[in-house]
């Protein structure tokens, strides 16, 4: 039931937003809305189904830890 309501909400948002962007020929904005809405819907469905969702903090740590160590060594 909850998955159906998430999908219905995403479709409703798409039906409200996409036609105006299409008429204005705002292709970048339309693409952005589609990508973010799809990603948000998938993550919401995954959370509703209690599937494991990776934490973005882990990726941020992997990216910035080497840079942090370099700056720490330079300032020591």
PQR file of N, CA, C, O and H, with PARSE charges and radii, in Angstrom:
ATOM      1  N   UNK A   1       0.812  -1.188   0.000 -0.4000 1.5000
ATOM      2  CA  UNK A   1       0.000   0.000   0.000 -0.0000 2.0000
ATOM      3  C   UNK A   1       0.864   1.265   0.000  0.5500 1.7000
ATOM      4  O   UNK A   1       0.605   2.209  -0.746 -0.5500 1.4000
ATOM      5  N   UNK A   2       1.890   1.263   0.847 -0.4000 1.5000
ATOM      6  CA  UNK A   2       2.737   2.454   0.933 -0.0000 2.0000
ATOM      7  C   UNK A   2       3.547   2.649  -0.345  0.5500 1.7000
ATOM      8  O   UNK A   2       3.783   3.781  -0.768 -0.5500 1.4000
ATOM      9  H   UNK A   2       2.100   0.496   1.453  0.4000 1.0000
ATOM     10  N   UNK A   3       3.974   1.542  -0.960 -0.4000 1.5000
ATOM     11  CA  UNK A   3       4.738   1.643  -2.205 -0.0000 2.0000
ATOM     12  C   UNK A   3       3.860   2.241  -3.303  0.5500 1.7000
ATOM     13  O   UNK A   3       4.314   3.073  -4.088 -0.5500 1.4000
ATOM     14  H   UNK A   3       3.783   0.623  -0.617  0.4000 1.0000
ATOM     15  N   UNK A   4       2.618   1.816  -3.349 -0.4000 1.5000
ATOM     16  CA  UNK A   4       1.693   2.356  -4.350 -0.0000 2.0000
ATOM     17  C   UNK A   4       1.468   3.848  -4.141  0.5500 1.7000
ATOM     18  O   UNK A   4       1.370   4.600  -5.110 -0.5500 1.4000
ATOM     19  H   UNK A   4       2.249   1.140  -2.711  0.4000 1.0000
ATOM     20  N   UNK A   5       1.384   4.282  -2.887 -0.4000 1.5000
ATOM     21  CA  UNK A   5       1.185   5.715  -2.635 -0.0000 2.0000
ATOM     22  C   UNK A   5       2.433   6.527  -2.988  0.5500 1.7000
ATOM     23  O   UNK A   5       2.317   7.666  -3.440 -0.5500 1.4000
ATOM     24  H   UNK A   5       1.464   3.671  -2.100  0.4000 1.0000
ATOM     25  N   UNK A   6       3.608   5.964  -2.789 -0.4000 1.5000
ATOM     26  CA  UNK A   6       4.844   6.654  -3.171 -0.0000 2.0000
ATOM     27  C   UNK A   6       4.900   6.813  -4.687  0.5500 1.7000
ATOM     28  O   UNK A   6       5.218   7.887  -5.197 -0.5500 1.4000
ATOM     29  H   UNK A   6       3.703   5.039  -2.421  0.4000 1.0000
ATOM     30  N   UNK A   7       4.591   5.744  -5.392 -0.4000 1.5000
ATOM     31  CA  UNK A   7       4.611   5.795  -6.862 -0.0000 2.0000
ATOM     32  C   UNK A   7       3.543   6.751  -7.376  0.5500 1.7000
ATOM     33  O   UNK A   7       3.788   7.513  -8.311 -0.5500 1.4000
ATOM     34  H   UNK A   7       4.332   4.872  -4.977  0.4000 1.0000
ATOM     35  N   UNK A   8       2.361   6.715  -6.769 -0.4000 1.5000
ATOM     36  CA  UNK A   8       1.292   7.622  -7.186 -0.0000 2.0000
ATOM     37  C   UNK A   8       1.678   9.076  -6.946  0.5500 1.7000
ATOM     38  O   UNK A   8       1.374   9.946  -7.761 -0.5500 1.4000
ATOM     39  H   UNK A   8       2.162   6.096  -6.010  0.4000 1.0000
ATOM     40  N   UNK A   9       2.345   9.338  -5.834 -0.4000 1.5000
ATOM     41  CA  UNK A   9       2.800  10.704  -5.545 -0.0000 2.0000
ATOM     42  C   UNK A   9       3.836  11.165  -6.565  0.5500 1.7000
ATOM     43  O   UNK A   9       3.789  12.303  -7.033 -0.5500 1.4000
ATOM     44  H   UNK A   9       2.592   8.631  -5.171  0.4000 1.0000
ATOM     45  N   UNK A  10       4.758  10.291  -6.905 -0.4000 1.5000
ATOM     46  CA  UNK A  10       5.791  10.647  -7.884 -0.0000 2.0000
ATOM     47  C   UNK A  10       5.171  10.922  -9.251  0.5500 1.7000
ATOM     48  O   UNK A  10       5.559  11.866  -9.940 -0.5500 1.4000
ATOM     49  H   UNK A  10       4.796   9.367  -6.525  0.4000 1.0000
ATOM     50  N   UNK A  11       4.212  10.096  -9.634 -0.4000 1.5000
ATOM     51  CA  UNK A  11       3.544  10.305 -10.923 -0.0000 2.0000
ATOM     52  C   UNK A  11       2.763  11.614 -10.907  0.5500 1.7000
ATOM     53  O   UNK A  11       2.784  12.355 -11.890 -0.5500 1.4000
ATOM     54  H   UNK A  11       3.897   9.329  -9.075  0.4000 1.0000
ATOM     55  N   UNK A  12       2.078  11.907  -9.812 -0.4000 1.5000
ATOM     56  CA  UNK A  12       1.326  13.152  -9.702 -0.0000 2.0000
ATOM     57  C   UNK A  12       2.251  14.367  -9.795  0.5500 1.7000
ATOM     58  O   UNK A  12       1.934  15.337 -10.484 -0.5500 1.4000
ATOM     59  H   UNK A  12       2.061  11.305  -9.013  0.4000 1.0000
ATOM     60  N   UNK A  13       3.370  14.316  -9.117 -0.4000 1.5000
ATOM     61  CA  UNK A  13       4.337  15.418  -9.179 -0.0000 2.0000
ATOM     62  C   UNK A  13       4.859  15.579 -10.608  0.5500 1.7000
ATOM     63  O   UNK A  13       4.987  16.698 -11.105 -0.5500 1.4000
ATOM     64  H   UNK A  13       3.627  13.528  -8.558  0.4000 1.0000
ATOM     65  N   UNK A  14       5.157  14.458 -11.264 -0.4000 1.5000
ATOM     66  CA  UNK A  14       5.641  14.517 -12.643 -0.0000 2.0000
ATOM     67  C   UNK A  14       4.583  15.116 -13.565  0.5500 1.7000
ATOM     68  O   UNK A  14       4.907  15.921 -14.438 -0.5500 1.4000
ATOM     69  H   UNK A  14       5.052  13.549 -10.861  0.4000 1.0000
ATOM     70  N   UNK A  15       3.332  14.734 -13.378 -0.4000 1.5000
ATOM     71  CA  UNK A  15       2.253  15.266 -14.221 -0.0000 2.0000
ATOM     72  C   UNK A  15       2.017  16.753 -13.985  0.5500 1.7000
ATOM     73  O   UNK A  15       1.556  17.460 -14.881 -0.5500 1.4000
ATOM     74  H   UNK A  15       3.068  14.081 -12.669  0.4000 1.0000
ATOM     75  N   UNK A  16       2.329  17.225 -12.792 -0.4000 1.5000
ATOM     76  CA  UNK A  16       2.165  18.649 -12.504 -0.0000 2.0000
ATOM     77  C   UNK A  16       3.347  19.488 -12.995  0.5500 1.7000
ATOM     78  O   UNK A  16       3.160  20.617 -13.450 -0.5500 1.4000
ATOM     79  H   UNK A  16       2.704  16.651 -12.064  0.4000 1.0000
ATOM     80  N   UNK A  17       4.538  18.952 -12.908 -0.4000 1.5000
ATOM     81  CA  UNK A  17       5.739  19.732 -13.211 -0.0000 2.0000
ATOM     82  C   UNK A  17       6.195  19.618 -14.670  0.5500 1.7000
ATOM     83  O   UNK A  17       6.568  20.621 -15.279 -0.5500 1.4000
ATOM     84  H   UNK A  17       4.690  18.035 -12.539  0.4000 1.0000
ATOM     85  N   UNK A  18       6.168  18.432 -15.220 -0.4000 1.5000
ATOM     86  CA  UNK A  18       6.762  18.191 -16.532 -0.0000 2.0000
ATOM     87  C   UNK A  18       6.113  18.963 -17.685  0.5500 1.7000
ATOM     88  O   UNK A  18       6.842  19.505 -18.515 -0.5500 1.4000
ATOM     89  H   UNK A  18       5.865  17.617 -14.725  0.4000 1.0000
ATOM     90  N   UNK A  19       4.797  19.041 -17.779 -0.4000 1.5000
ATOM     91  CA  UNK A  19       4.225  19.737 -18.938 -0.0000 2.0000
ATOM     92  C   UNK A  19       4.634  21.211 -19.049  0.5500 1.7000
ATOM     93  O   UNK A  19       4.878  21.706 -20.150 -0.5500 1.4000
ATOM     94  H   UNK A  19       4.205  18.601 -17.105  0.4000 1.0000
ATOM     95  N   UNK A  20       4.707  21.901 -17.927 -0.4000 1.5000
ATOM     96  CA  UNK A  20       5.110  23.309 -17.966 -0.0000 2.0000
ATOM     97  C   UNK A  20       6.560  23.446 -18.416  0.5500 1.7000
ATOM     98  O   UNK A  20       6.885  24.337 -19.200 -0.5500 1.4000
ATOM     99  H   UNK A  20       4.508  21.499 -17.034  0.4000 1.0000
ATOM    100  N   UNK A  21       7.419  22.581 -17.930 -0.4000 1.5000
ATOM    101  CA  UNK A  21       8.822  22.628 -18.342 -0.0000 2.0000
ATOM    102  C   UNK A  21       8.970  22.246 -19.806  0.5500 1.7000
ATOM    103  O   UNK A  21       9.819  22.798 -20.506 -0.5500 1.4000
ATOM    104  H   UNK A  21       7.155  21.857 -17.293  0.4000 1.0000
ATOM    105  N   UNK A  22       8.160  21.316 -20.276 -0.4000 1.5000
ATOM    106  CA  UNK A  22       8.189  20.906 -21.686 -0.0000 2.0000
ATOM    107  C   UNK A  22       7.758  22.059 -22.585  0.5500 1.7000
ATOM    108  O   UNK A  22       8.386  22.317 -23.612 -0.5500 1.4000
ATOM    109  H   UNK A  22       7.470  20.867 -19.708  0.4000 1.0000
ATOM    110  N   UNK A  23       6.677  22.759 -22.197 -0.4000 1.5000
ATOM    111  CA  UNK A  23       6.193  23.885 -23.007 -0.0000 2.0000
ATOM    112  C   UNK A  23       7.215  25.018 -23.067  0.5500 1.7000
ATOM    113  O   UNK A  23       7.367  25.663 -24.105 -0.5500 1.4000
ATOM    114  H   UNK A  23       6.167  22.549 -21.362  0.4000 1.0000
ATOM    115  N   UNK A  24       7.915  25.260 -21.960 -0.4000 1.5000
ATOM    116  CA  UNK A  24       8.938  26.309 -21.929 -0.0000 2.0000
ATOM    117  C   UNK A  24      10.239  25.855 -22.583  0.5500 1.7000
ATOM    118  O   UNK A  24      11.171  26.645 -22.737 -0.5500 1.4000
ATOM    119  H   UNK A  24       7.791  24.736 -21.118  0.4000 1.0000
ATOM    120  N   UNK A  25      10.299  24.599 -22.963 -0.4000 1.5000
ATOM    121  CA  UNK A  25      11.500  23.976 -23.515 -0.0000 2.0000
ATOM    122  C   UNK A  25      12.701  24.131 -22.582  0.5500 1.7000
ATOM    123  O   UNK A  25      13.823  24.394 -23.015 -0.5500 1.4000
ATOM    124  H   UNK A  25       9.542  23.958 -22.839  0.4000 1.0000
ATOM    125  N   UNK A  26      12.432  23.962 -21.314 -0.4000 1.5000
ATOM    126  CA  UNK A  26      13.481  23.997 -20.292 -0.0000 2.0000
ATOM    127  C   UNK A  26      14.012  22.580 -20.121  0.5500 1.7000
ATOM    128  O   UNK A  26      13.667  21.882 -19.167 -0.5500 1.4000
ATOM    129  H   UNK A  26      11.521  23.748 -20.963  0.4000 1.0000
ATOM    130  N   UNK A  27      14.852  22.171 -21.056 -0.4000 1.5000
ATOM    131  CA  UNK A  27      15.279  20.778 -21.104 -0.0000 2.0000
ATOM    132  C   UNK A  27      16.158  20.403 -19.915  0.5500 1.7000
ATOM    133  O   UNK A  27      16.017  19.310 -19.366 -0.5500 1.4000
ATOM    134  H   UNK A  27      15.133  22.738 -21.831  0.4000 1.0000
ATOM    135  N   UNK A  28      17.053  21.283 -19.514 -0.4000 1.5000
ATOM    136  CA  UNK A  28      17.927  20.959 -18.379 -0.0000 2.0000
ATOM    137  C   UNK A  28      17.124  20.823 -17.094  0.5500 1.7000
ATOM    138  O   UNK A  28      17.362  19.916 -16.296 -0.5500 1.4000
ATOM    139  H   UNK A  28      17.168  22.171 -19.960  0.4000 1.0000
ATOM    140  N   UNK A  29      16.174  21.727 -16.899 -0.4000 1.5000
ATOM    141  CA  UNK A  29      15.350  21.668 -15.700 -0.0000 2.0000
ATOM    142  C   UNK A  29      14.454  20.430 -15.713  0.5500 1.7000
ATOM    143  O   UNK A  29      14.257  19.790 -14.680 -0.5500 1.4000
ATOM    144  H   UNK A  29      15.981  22.464 -17.547  0.4000 1.0000
ATOM    145  N   UNK A  30      13.913  20.096 -16.886 -0.4000 1.5000
ATOM    146  CA  UNK A  30      13.072  18.903 -17.015 -0.0000 2.0000
ATOM    147  C   UNK A  30      13.882  17.650 -16.709  0.5500 1.7000
ATOM    148  O   UNK A  30      13.419  16.760 -15.996 -0.5500 1.4000
ATOM    149  H   UNK A  30      14.073  20.615 -17.725  0.4000 1.0000
ATOM    150  N   UNK A  31      15.088  17.586 -17.250 -0.4000 1.5000
ATOM    151  CA  UNK A  31      15.970  16.450 -16.991 -0.0000 2.0000
ATOM    152  C   UNK A  31      16.291  16.349 -15.496  0.5500 1.7000
ATOM    153  O   UNK A  31      16.265  15.259 -14.926 -0.5500 1.4000
ATOM    154  H   UNK A  31      15.464  18.309 -17.829  0.4000 1.0000
ATOM    155  N   UNK A  32      16.590  17.481 -14.870 -0.4000 1.5000
ATOM    156  CA  UNK A  32      16.913  17.495 -13.448 -0.0000 2.0000
ATOM    157  C   UNK A  32      15.730  17.028 -12.609  0.5500 1.7000
ATOM    158  O   UNK A  32      15.900  16.222 -11.694 -0.5500 1.4000
ATOM    159  H   UNK A  32      16.610  18.367 -15.334  0.4000 1.0000
ATOM    160  N   UNK A  33      14.541  17.522 -12.911 -0.4000 1.5000
ATOM    161  CA  UNK A  33      13.345  17.103 -12.177 -0.0000 2.0000
ATOM    162  C   UNK A  33      13.127  15.606 -12.334  0.5500 1.7000
ATOM    163  O   UNK A  33      12.828  14.920 -11.356 -0.5500 1.4000
ATOM    164  H   UNK A  33      14.403  18.177 -13.655  0.4000 1.0000
ATOM    165  N   UNK A  34      13.272  15.094 -13.542 -0.4000 1.5000
ATOM    166  CA  UNK A  34      13.072  13.661 -13.779 -0.0000 2.0000
ATOM    167  C   UNK A  34      14.074  12.808 -13.007  0.5500 1.7000
ATOM    168  O   UNK A  34      13.701  11.816 -12.380 -0.5500 1.4000
ATOM    169  H   UNK A  34      13.515  15.651 -14.336  0.4000 1.0000
ATOM    170  N   UNK A  35      15.336  13.195 -13.055 -0.4000 1.5000
ATOM    171  CA  UNK A  35      16.371  12.416 -12.373 -0.0000 2.0000
ATOM    172  C   UNK A  35      16.168  12.449 -10.860  0.5500 1.7000
ATOM    173  O   UNK A  35      16.205  11.406 -10.207 -0.5500 1.4000
ATOM    174  H   UNK A  35      15.639  14.001 -13.565  0.4000 1.0000
ATOM    175  N   UNK A  36      15.953  13.637 -10.300 -0.4000 1.5000
ATOM    176  CA  UNK A  36      15.796  13.740  -8.849 -0.0000 2.0000
ATOM    177  C   UNK A  36      14.505  13.087  -8.362  0.5500 1.7000
ATOM    178  O   UNK A  36      14.488  12.461  -7.302 -0.5500 1.4000
ATOM    179  H   UNK A  36      15.922  14.485 -10.831  0.4000 1.0000
ATOM    180  N   UNK A  37      13.434  13.230  -9.124 -0.4000 1.5000
ATOM    181  CA  UNK A  37      12.170  12.602  -8.745 -0.0000 2.0000
ATOM    182  C   UNK A  37      12.279  11.080  -8.796  0.5500 1.7000
ATOM    183  O   UNK A  37      11.778  10.390  -7.909 -0.5500 1.4000
ATOM    184  H   UNK A  37      13.448  13.738  -9.985  0.4000 1.0000
ATOM    185  N   UNK A  38      12.931  10.559  -9.830 -0.4000 1.5000
ATOM    186  CA  UNK A  38      13.119   9.117  -9.936 -0.0000 2.0000
ATOM    187  C   UNK A  38      14.000   8.590  -8.802  0.5500 1.7000
ATOM    188  O   UNK A  38      13.687   7.569  -8.189 -0.5500 1.4000
ATOM    189  H   UNK A  38      13.338  11.119 -10.551  0.4000 1.0000
ATOM    190  N   UNK A  39      15.091   9.285  -8.529 -0.4000 1.5000
ATOM    191  CA  UNK A  39      15.984   8.862  -7.447 -0.0000 2.0000
ATOM    192  C   UNK A  39      15.256   8.905  -6.102  0.5500 1.7000
ATOM    193  O   UNK A  39      15.370   7.982  -5.296 -0.5500 1.4000
ATOM    194  H   UNK A  39      15.345  10.114  -9.026  0.4000 1.0000
ATOM    195  N   UNK A  40      14.518   9.970  -5.875 -0.4000 1.5000
ATOM    196  CA  UNK A  40      13.776  10.084  -4.621 -0.0000 2.0000
ATOM    197  C   UNK A  40      12.714   9.012  -4.479  0.5500 1.7000
ATOM    198  O   UNK A  40      12.517   8.469  -3.391 -0.5500 1.4000
ATOM    199  H   UNK A  40      14.425  10.719  -6.530  0.4000 1.0000
ATOM    200  N   UNK A  41      12.028   8.703  -5.568 -0.4000 1.5000
ATOM    201  CA  UNK A  41      11.002   7.655  -5.526 -0.0000 2.0000
ATOM    202  C   UNK A  41      11.638   6.295  -5.246  0.5500 1.7000
ATOM    203  O   UNK A  41      11.129   5.529  -4.428 -0.5500 1.4000
ATOM    204  H   UNK A  41      12.188   9.143  -6.452  0.4000 1.0000
ATOM    205  N   UNK A  42      12.751   5.991  -5.920 -0.4000 1.5000
ATOM    206  CA  UNK A  42      13.421   4.708  -5.681 -0.0000 2.0000
ATOM    207  C   UNK A  42      13.906   4.588  -4.241  0.5500 1.7000
ATOM    208  O   UNK A  42      13.736   3.543  -3.613 -0.5500 1.4000
ATOM    209  H   UNK A  42      13.165   6.613  -6.584  0.4000 1.0000
ATOM    210  N   UNK A  43      14.509   5.652  -3.715 -0.4000 1.5000
ATOM    211  CA  UNK A  43      14.986   5.605  -2.330 -0.0000 2.0000
ATOM    212  C   UNK A  43      13.827   5.496  -1.346  0.5500 1.7000
ATOM    213  O   UNK A  43      13.943   4.808  -0.332 -0.5500 1.4000
ATOM    214  H   UNK A  43      14.647   6.501  -4.225  0.4000 1.0000
ATOM    215  N   UNK A  44      12.720   6.159  -1.629 -0.4000 1.5000
ATOM    216  CA  UNK A  44      11.555   6.071  -0.753 -0.0000 2.0000
ATOM    217  C   UNK A  44      10.956   4.675  -0.765  0.5500 1.7000
ATOM    218  O   UNK A  44      10.563   4.158   0.281 -0.5500 1.4000
ATOM    219  H   UNK A  44      12.626   6.718  -2.453  0.4000 1.0000
ATOM    220  N   UNK A  45      10.885   4.065  -1.933 -0.4000 1.5000
ATOM    221  CA  UNK A  45      10.370   2.692  -2.021 -0.0000 2.0000
ATOM    222  C   UNK A  45      11.312   1.736  -1.298  0.5500 1.7000
ATOM    223  O   UNK A  45      10.857   0.846  -0.579 -0.5500 1.4000
ATOM    224  H   UNK A  45      11.205   4.485  -2.782  0.4000 1.0000
ATOM    225  N   UNK A  46      12.620   1.910  -1.481 -0.4000 1.5000
ATOM    226  CA  UNK A  46      13.589   1.047  -0.793 -0.0000 2.0000
ATOM    227  C   UNK A  46      13.463   1.174   0.717  0.5500 1.7000
ATOM    228  O   UNK A  46      13.533   0.174   1.431 -0.5500 1.4000
ATOM    229  H   UNK A  46      12.989   2.633  -2.065  0.4000 1.0000
ATOM    230  N   UNK A  47      13.277   2.391   1.207 -0.4000 1.5000
ATOM    231  CA  UNK A  47      13.119   2.590   2.642 -0.0000 2.0000
ATOM    232  C   UNK A  47      11.807   1.985   3.126  0.5500 1.7000
ATOM    233  O   UNK A  47      11.762   1.399   4.207 -0.5500 1.4000
ATOM    234  H   UNK A  47      13.219   3.203   0.626  0.4000 1.0000
ATOM    235  N   UNK A  48      10.745   2.118   2.349 -0.4000 1.5000
ATOM    236  CA  UNK A  48       9.453   1.541   2.733 -0.0000 2.0000
ATOM    237  C   UNK A  48       9.516   0.021   2.790  0.5500 1.7000
ATOM    238  O   UNK A  48       8.826  -0.601   3.599 -0.5500 1.4000
ATOM    239  H   UNK A  48      10.781   2.594   1.470  0.4000 1.0000
ATOM    240  N   UNK A  49      10.338  -0.578   1.937 -0.4000 1.5000
ATOM    241  CA  UNK A  49      10.491  -2.038   1.923 -0.0000 2.0000
ATOM    242  C   UNK A  49      11.586  -2.517   2.883  0.5500 1.7000
ATOM    243  O   UNK A  49      11.904  -3.706   2.914 -0.5500 1.4000
ATOM    244  H   UNK A  49      10.898  -0.073   1.281  0.4000 1.0000
ATOM    245  N   UNK A  50      12.155  -1.607   3.657 -0.4000 1.5000
ATOM    246  CA  UNK A  50      13.207  -1.902   4.645 -0.0000 2.0000
ATOM    247  C   UNK A  50      14.436  -2.529   3.999  0.5500 1.7000
ATOM    248  O   UNK A  50      15.051  -3.436   4.561 -0.5500 1.4000
ATOM    249  H   UNK A  50      11.896  -0.641   3.632  0.4000 1.0000
ATOM    250  N   UNK A  51      14.790  -2.036   2.811 -0.4000 1.5000
ATOM    251  CA  UNK A  51      16.007  -2.484   2.142 -0.0000 2.0000
ATOM    252  C   UNK A  51      17.183  -1.653   2.650  0.5500 1.7000
ATOM    253  O   UNK A  51      16.999  -0.497   3.032 -0.5500 1.4000
ATOM    254  H   UNK A  51      14.291  -1.300   2.355  0.4000 1.0000
ATOM    255  N   UNK A  52      18.372  -2.217   2.658 -0.4000 1.5000
ATOM    256  CA  UNK A  52      19.533  -1.440   3.120 -0.0000 2.0000
ATOM    257  C   UNK A  52      19.879  -0.335   2.113  0.5500 1.7000
ATOM    258  O   UNK A  52      20.045  -0.587   0.919 -0.5500 1.4000
ATOM    259  H   UNK A  52      18.521  -3.156   2.348  0.4000 1.0000
ATOM    260  N   UNK A  53      19.981   0.874   2.620 -0.4000 1.5000
ATOM    261  CA  UNK A  53      20.335   2.028   1.789 -0.0000 2.0000
ATOM    262  C   UNK A  53      21.709   2.507   2.257  0.5500 1.7000
ATOM    263  O   UNK A  53      21.894   2.774   3.444 -0.5500 1.4000
ATOM    264  H   UNK A  53      19.846   1.079   3.590  0.4000 1.0000
ATOM    265  N   UNK A  54      22.671   2.620   1.343 -0.4000 1.5000
ATOM    266  CA  UNK A  54      24.013   3.038   1.767 -0.0000 2.0000
ATOM    267  C   UNK A  54      24.020   4.462   2.306  0.5500 1.7000
ATOM    268  O   UNK A  54      23.281   5.329   1.839 -0.5500 1.4000
ATOM    269  H   UNK A  54      22.520   2.404   0.378  0.4000 1.0000
ATOM    270  N   UNK A  55      24.866   4.676   3.292 -0.4000 1.5000
ATOM    271  CA  UNK A  55      24.995   5.981   3.914 -0.0000 2.0000
ATOM    272  C   UNK A  55      25.992   6.819   3.120  0.5500 1.7000
ATOM    273  O   UNK A  55      27.119   6.371   2.913 -0.5500 1.4000
ATOM    274  H   UNK A  55      25.465   3.971   3.672  0.4000 1.0000
ATOM    275  N   UNK A  56      25.623   8.016   2.667 -0.4000 1.5000
ATOM    276  CA  UNK A  56      26.550   8.835   1.877 -0.0000 2.0000
ATOM    277  C   UNK A  56      27.744   9.351   2.667  0.5500 1.7000
ATOM    278  O   UNK A  56      28.727   9.791   2.072 -0.5500 1.4000
ATOM    279  H   UNK A  56      24.707   8.380   2.836  0.4000 1.0000
ATOM    280  N   UNK A  57      27.681   9.308   3.986 -0.4000 1.5000
ATOM    281  CA  UNK A  57      28.809   9.784   4.792 -0.0000 2.0000
ATOM    282  C   UNK A  57      30.034   8.898   4.556  0.5500 1.7000
ATOM    283  O   UNK A  57      31.162   9.389   4.600 -0.5500 1.4000
ATOM    284  H   UNK A  57      26.882   8.950   4.470  0.4000 1.0000
ATOM    285  N   UNK A  58      29.833   7.627   4.311 -0.4000 1.5000
ATOM    286  CA  UNK A  58      30.954   6.732   4.038 -0.0000 2.0000
ATOM    287  C   UNK A  58      31.713   7.142   2.786  0.5500 1.7000
ATOM    288  O   UNK A  58      32.944   7.135   2.770 -0.5500 1.4000
ATOM    289  H   UNK A  58      28.917   7.229   4.276  0.4000 1.0000
ATOM    290  N   UNK A  59      30.975   7.504   1.728 -0.4000 1.5000
ATOM    291  CA  UNK A  59      31.620   7.953   0.485 -0.0000 2.0000
ATOM    292  C   UNK A  59      32.347   9.281   0.708  0.5500 1.7000
ATOM    293  O   UNK A  59      33.447   9.479   0.192 -0.5500 1.4000
ATOM    294  H   UNK A  59      29.975   7.510   1.740  0.4000 1.0000
ATOM    295  N   UNK A  60      31.750  10.170   1.458 -0.4000 1.5000
ATOM    296  CA  UNK A  60      32.380  11.462   1.729 -0.0000 2.0000
ATOM    297  C   UNK A  60      33.672  11.255   2.503  0.5500 1.7000
ATOM    298  O   UNK A  60      34.673  11.917   2.231 -0.5500 1.4000
ATOM    299  H   UNK A  60      30.856  10.009   1.877  0.4000 1.0000
ATOM    300  N   UNK A  61      33.657  10.351   3.454 -0.4000 1.5000
ATOM    301  CA  UNK A  61      34.861  10.053   4.237 -0.0000 2.0000
ATOM    302  C   UNK A  61      35.956   9.478   3.348  0.5500 1.7000
ATOM    303  O   UNK A  61      37.121   9.855   3.470 -0.5500 1.4000
ATOM    304  H   UNK A  61      32.844   9.812   3.675  0.4000 1.0000
ATOM    305  N   UNK A  62      35.586   8.572   2.461 -0.4000 1.5000
ATOM    306  CA  UNK A  62      36.575   7.967   1.558 -0.0000 2.0000
ATOM    307  C   UNK A  62      37.212   9.031   0.670  0.5500 1.7000
ATOM    308  O   UNK A  62      38.410   8.973   0.396 -0.5500 1.4000
ATOM    309  H   UNK A  62      34.639   8.266   2.362  0.4000 1.0000
ATOM    310  N   UNK A  63      36.430   9.986   0.227 -0.4000 1.5000
ATOM    311  CA  UNK A  63      36.939  11.011  -0.677 -0.0000 2.0000
ATOM    312  C   UNK A  63      37.820  12.030   0.048  0.5500 1.7000
ATOM    313  O   UNK A  63      38.888  12.392  -0.446 -0.5500 1.4000
ATOM    314  H   UNK A  63      35.457  10.033   0.450  0.4000 1.0000
ATOM    315  N   UNK A  64      37.374  12.489   1.215 -0.4000 1.5000
ATOM    316  CA  UNK A  64      38.056  13.606   1.856 -0.0000 2.0000
ATOM    317  C   UNK A  64      39.103  13.218   2.897  0.5500 1.7000
ATOM    318  O   UNK A  64      39.872  14.080   3.321 -0.5500 1.4000
ATOM    319  H   UNK A  64      36.506  12.195   1.616  0.4000 1.0000
ATOM    320  N   UNK A  65      39.163  11.970   3.320 -0.4000 1.5000
ATOM    321  CA  UNK A  65      40.151  11.582   4.328 -0.0000 2.0000
ATOM    322  C   UNK A  65      41.585  11.766   3.838  0.5500 1.7000
ATOM    323  O   UNK A  65      42.398  12.307   4.588 -0.5500 1.4000
ATOM    324  H   UNK A  65      38.538  11.270   2.976  0.4000 1.0000
ATOM    325  N   UNK A  66      41.946  11.344   2.613 -0.4000 1.5000
ATOM    326  CA  UNK A  66      43.324  11.584   2.157 -0.0000 2.0000
ATOM    327  C   UNK A  66      43.667  13.080   2.086  0.5500 1.7000
ATOM    328  O   UNK A  66      44.775  13.479   2.444 -0.5500 1.4000
ATOM    329  H   UNK A  66      41.286  10.904   2.003  0.4000 1.0000
ATOM    330  N   UNK A  67      42.732  13.892   1.632 -0.4000 1.5000
ATOM    331  CA  UNK A  67      42.981  15.330   1.565 -0.0000 2.0000
ATOM    332  C   UNK A  67      43.164  15.898   2.967  0.5500 1.7000
ATOM    333  O   UNK A  67      44.016  16.760   3.182 -0.5500 1.4000
ATOM    334  H   UNK A  67      41.832  13.568   1.341  0.4000 1.0000
ATOM    335  N   UNK A  68      42.381  15.429   3.904 -0.4000 1.5000
ATOM    336  CA  UNK A  68      42.512  15.881   5.295 -0.0000 2.0000
ATOM    337  C   UNK A  68      43.870  15.518   5.881  0.5500 1.7000
ATOM    338  O   UNK A  68      44.481  16.313   6.595 -0.5500 1.4000
ATOM    339  H   UNK A  68      41.689  14.729   3.729  0.4000 1.0000
ATOM    340  N   UNK A  69      44.335  14.316   5.576 -0.4000 1.5000
ATOM    341  CA  UNK A  69      45.640  13.904   6.082 -0.0000 2.0000
ATOM    342  C   UNK A  69      46.765  14.741   5.486  0.5500 1.7000
ATOM    343  O   UNK A  69      47.721  15.075   6.186 -0.5500 1.4000
ATOM    344  H   UNK A  69      43.839  13.670   4.996  0.4000 1.0000
ATOM    345  N   UNK A  70      46.667  15.083   4.206 -0.4000 1.5000
ATOM    346  CA  UNK A  70      47.674  15.922   3.569 -0.0000 2.0000
ATOM    347  C   UNK A  70      47.697  17.302   4.219  0.5500 1.7000
ATOM    348  O   UNK A  70      48.769  17.822   4.527 -0.5500 1.4000
ATOM    349  H   UNK A  70      45.891  14.811   3.637  0.4000 1.0000
ATOM    350  N   UNK A  71      46.554  17.885   4.425 -0.4000 1.5000
ATOM    351  CA  UNK A  71      46.492  19.219   5.052 -0.0000 2.0000
ATOM    352  C   UNK A  71      47.014  19.166   6.467  0.5500 1.7000
ATOM    353  O   UNK A  71      47.703  20.090   6.900 -0.5500 1.4000
ATOM    354  H   UNK A  71      45.683  17.462   4.175  0.4000 1.0000
ATOM    355  N   UNK A  72      46.706  18.104   7.207 -0.4000 1.5000
ATOM    356  CA  UNK A  72      47.196  17.963   8.581 -0.0000 2.0000
ATOM    357  C   UNK A  72      48.711  17.861   8.603  0.5500 1.7000
ATOM    358  O   UNK A  72      49.359  18.464   9.457 -0.5500 1.4000
ATOM    359  H   UNK A  72      46.147  17.354   6.856  0.4000 1.0000
ATOM    360  N   UNK A  73      49.290  17.094   7.661 -0.4000 1.5000
ATOM    361  CA  UNK A  73      50.743  16.981   7.599 -0.0000 2.0000
ATOM    362  C   UNK A  73      51.386  18.317   7.225  0.5500 1.7000
ATOM    363  O   UNK A  73      52.440  18.662   7.761 -0.5500 1.4000
ATOM    364  H   UNK A  73      48.763  16.603   6.967  0.4000 1.0000
ATOM    365  N   UNK A  74      50.773  19.067   6.322 -0.4000 1.5000
ATOM    366  CA  UNK A  74      51.326  20.352   5.921 -0.0000 2.0000
ATOM    367  C   UNK A  74      51.300  21.371   7.051  0.5500 1.7000
ATOM    368  O   UNK A  74      52.204  22.198   7.165 -0.5500 1.4000
ATOM    369  H   UNK A  74      49.917  18.787   5.887  0.4000 1.0000
ATOM    370  N   UNK A  75      50.285  21.315   7.872 -0.4000 1.5000
ATOM    371  CA  UNK A  75      50.143  22.290   8.958 -0.0000 2.0000
ATOM    372  C   UNK A  75      50.849  21.883  10.232  0.5500 1.7000
ATOM    373  O   UNK A  75      50.921  22.680  11.167 -0.5500 1.4000
ATOM    374  H   UNK A  75      49.550  20.642   7.779  0.4000 1.0000
ATOM    375  N   UNK A  76      51.375  20.668  10.304 -0.4000 1.5000
ATOM    376  CA  UNK A  76      52.057  20.210  11.530 -0.0000 2.0000
ATOM    377  C   UNK A  76      53.486  20.694  11.578  0.5500 1.7000
ATOM    378  O   UNK A  76      54.204  20.403  12.535 -0.5500 1.4000
ATOM    379  H   UNK A  76      51.318  20.020   9.545  0.4000 1.0000
TER
END
